[in-house]
Amino acid sequence: MSISNLRKRADYCSNDNIRGTKMKQVAFKMKLKPGCEDEYKKRHDEIWSELKTTLSDVGVFDYSIYLDSETHTLFAVQKLKEGETSSSLPDNPIVRKWWDYMADIMDTHADKAPVCIELKEVFHMS
């Protein structure tokens, strides 16, 4: 997914009014390089406070990433406050620094942005 598509991801994958609350839910998958599971978890356990602040500043209030160990697929879900979008994140220097830091253990594009594939919701129960 290109940077311009990353900017559009929040709108493409969003669901408004989830569970009776006005918010957007963004789901996407990424790919971890084999053998890097422990390092990926370690880096996220030590996530930079500046990155957390950056995510919060654009309205991300809940963010979970799950790993399918058999396929090395990362499944991510971001929840954003009503009216907020994560479309500015690819231009943020902290995010770019994080991508540089993570590039050796994930599938990335030439600019080190992670290869992200948006996921379409096909079922929801509230």
HELIX and SHEET records of a PDB file:
HELIX    1   1 ILE A    3  TYR A   12  1                                  10    
HELIX    2   2 GLU A   37  ASP A   45  1                                   9    
HELIX    3   3 SER A   49  ASP A   57  1                                   9    
HELIX    4   4 LEU A   89  ASP A   91  5                                   3    
HELIX    5   5 PRO A   93  MET A  102  1                                  10    
SHEET    1   A 4 VAL A  60  ASP A  68  0                                        
SHEET    2   A 4 THR A  73  LYS A  81 -1                                        
SHEET    3   A 4 MET A  23  LYS A  31 -1                                        
SHEET    4   A 4 ILE A 117  GLU A 118 -1                                        
END                                                                             
